[in-house]
Amino acid sequence: KMKYLWVDEIRIYPAILSLFIGPLRIKDFTIREPSLSFYRTKEGVFVGPWAVPGKKEKREPPGDQEQKEREREFLKIDRLRIQKGSVDFEDWKPGGPPAQLKLSEIGLEMKEIQYPFHSTRSPINLKGRLKGETKKDGEILTRGWINFKTMDMETSLNVREIDVRIFEPYYRKRVSAEISSGYMAMDAKIKLKEKIIDAPGKL
């Protein structure tokens, strides 16, 4: 009986002329105060507001892909925004009391999104706060771009003052000494190309 997904409000501002002459163009798509909850079982199965139907992979005859490439754009979104979002994740896989990661004040802005997806770089800007054991919350910031067709991406990741104790379920079986307090910071450049990830950084 968990609420996996809740959205307070969705605002869509279309370009009026595109409703008649196409392709459909949305100048601004804003999702306000969405809340997402999901968890991982002891067996490692993720449970949330999604369905994973058992479908066989359908192979398309040669030439169909080229035809799709020539198809006209169906939808263009100039700007997609998420305001004051939150994500709650509960992980039971490590054993014992679950790890609980709570992201809040999530702000996301993406631009130049087209569907069907084209090979183009869509700018992305993401920020949020990760709740710690103390009153102090950590900060997470990501900037860069993503290609939705190839899933290639280049982003920078900056993490500040993340409370180490929230990760205790992951290290408690490997560390004999108790960690009473501590904070983590990280800077990384994340590059994903042809499903190969390269992420040099400092922790």
C-alpha positions in Angstrom: 0.0 0.0 0.0 3.0 2.3 -0.5 2.6 5.4 -2.6 5.3 5.0 -5.2 4.7 8.2 -7.2 3.0 11.4 -6.4 3.0 14.6 -8.5 1.6 17.9 -7.1 1.1 19.7 -10.4 2.1 19.5 -14.1 2.1 22.6 -16.2 2.4 22.4 -20.0 2.8 25.5 -22.2 2.6 24.5 -25.9 3.4 26.7 -28.9 -0.1 27.2 -30.2 0.6 27.2 -33.9 2.4 23.8 -33.6 -1.0 22.3 -32.7 -2.1 22.9 -36.3 1.0 22.8 -38.4 3.2 20.3 -36.4 5.5 19.0 -35.2 4.0 19.5 -31.7 6.2 21.9 -29.8 6.1 22.5 -26.0 7.9 25.6 -24.9 7.9 24.6 -21.2 7.0 21.4 -19.4 7.1 21.8 -15.6 6.6 19.0 -13.0 6.1 20.5 -9.5 6.8 18.7 -6.3 7.0 15.1 -7.6 7.7 12.4 -5.0 9.2 9.0 -6.0 9.6 6.0 -3.6 11.1 2.7 -4.4 13.1 0.0 -2.6 15.4 -3.0 -3.2 14.5 -6.4 -1.7 17.0 -8.7 0.1 17.1 -10.7 -3.2 18.2 -7.6 -5.1 14.9 -6.9 -6.9 14.0 -3.2 -7.3 10.3 -2.4 -6.6 8.7 0.9 -7.6 6.2 2.6 -9.9 7.2 0.8 -13.0 6.3 -2.4 -14.7 8.8 -4.9 -16.2 6.8 -7.0 -18.7 8.5 -10.1 -20.1 8.7 -9.2 -23.7 10.8 -10.9 -26.4 13.1 -8.7 -28.3 11.5 -7.9 -31.6 13.9 -7.6 -34.5 13.0 -5.2 -37.3 13.5 -6.1 -40.9 16.4 -4.3 -42.6 15.3 -0.9 -44.0 12.7 -0.2 -41.3 15.3 1.7 -39.2 16.1 3.9 -42.2 12.4 4.6 -42.7 12.1 5.6 -39.0 15.1 8.0 -39.4 13.2 9.8 -42.1 10.0 10.1 -40.1 9.1 13.6 -39.1 9.6 14.7 -35.5 6.5 14.1 -33.4 7.3 16.2 -30.3 9.8 18.9 -29.4 10.2 20.2 -25.8 12.2 23.4 -25.5 12.6 23.1 -21.7 11.7 20.3 -19.2 11.8 21.2 -15.5 11.3 19.4 -12.2 10.8 21.7 -9.2 11.1 20.6 -5.5 11.2 16.9 -6.2 12.0 14.2 -3.7 13.2 10.5 -4.0 13.1 8.0 -1.1 15.1 4.8 -1.6 15.2 1.9 0.9 17.8 -0.8 0.4 17.3 -4.2 2.2 20.0 -6.1 0.2 22.9 -5.4 2.5 21.1 -7.2 5.4 20.1 -5.9 8.8 18.4 -2.5 9.1 18.0 -1.1 5.5 20.0 1.8 4.0 17.7 4.8 3.6 18.7 7.4 1.1 16.5 10.5 0.9 16.9 13.1 -1.8 15.0 16.4 -1.5 14.8 19.8 -3.1 15.5 18.2 -6.4 15.7 20.7 -9.3 16.1 19.5 -12.8 16.3 21.4 -16.1 16.7 19.9 -19.5 16.5 21.5 -22.9 16.1 20.6 -26.5 14.3 17.3 -26.2 12.9 15.7 -29.3 10.8 12.6 -29.8 11.4 10.3 -31.6 14.9 10.8 -30.2 17.4 12.4 -32.4 21.2 12.3 -32.1 21.5 15.7 -30.4 23.1 16.9 -27.2 20.4 18.0 -24.7 21.8 20.2 -21.9 21.0 19.0 -18.4 21.3 20.7 -15.0 20.5 18.8 -11.8 20.7 19.7 -8.1 19.5 18.2 -4.9 20.1 17.6 -1.2 20.8 14.3 0.5 19.5 14.0 4.0 22.1 13.0 6.6 21.9 11.5 10.2 22.5 15.1 11.5 20.5 18.2 10.7 23.0 19.0 8.0 22.1 17.9 4.5 24.6 17.2 1.7 24.5 18.9 -1.7 24.6 17.3 -5.1 25.1 19.2 -8.4 25.4 17.8 -11.9 25.8 19.8 -15.2 26.4 18.6 -18.7 24.6 17.1 -21.7 23.0 13.8 -22.7 22.2 12.3 -26.1 18.9 10.4 -25.7 19.3 8.4 -28.8 22.8 7.0 -28.2 22.6 7.5 -24.3 26.1 9.1 -24.6 26.7 11.8 -22.0 29.3 14.1 -20.5 28.6 15.6 -17.1 30.4 17.0 -14.1 29.4 15.7 -10.6 30.0 17.8 -7.5 29.1 16.4 -4.0 29.5 18.3 -0.8 29.2 17.3 2.9 27.4 14.0 2.5 27.0 12.4 5.9 29.1 9.1 5.8 26.9 7.4 8.4 23.9 7.1 5.9 26.1 4.5 4.1 26.7 2.4 7.2 24.6 -0.6 6.0 27.1 -1.0 3.1 30.3 -1.0 5.2 29.3 -2.3 8.6 30.1 -5.9 7.8 33.6 -4.9 6.4 34.7 -2.3 9.0 35.4 -3.4 12.6 35.6 0.1 14.0 32.4 2.2 14.4 32.3 5.6 12.5 30.8 8.1 14.8 30.7 11.1 12.4 32.2 12.3 9.1 31.5 13.9 5.8 32.3 13.1 2.2 33.0 15.3 -0.8 33.5 14.3 -4.4 34.3 15.9 -7.8 34.1 13.9 -10.9 33.8 14.1 -14.7 31.5 11.5 -16.0 31.7 10.5 -19.6 29.6 7.7 -21.2 30.3 6.8 -24.8 29.2 3.6 -26.6 28.2 2.1 -23.2 31.7 2.6 -21.8 31.9 4.8 -18.7 35.0 6.9 -17.8 34.7 8.8 -14.6 37.9 10.2 -13.2 37.6 12.3 -10.0 38.6 13.0 -6.4 36.9 11.7 -3.3 
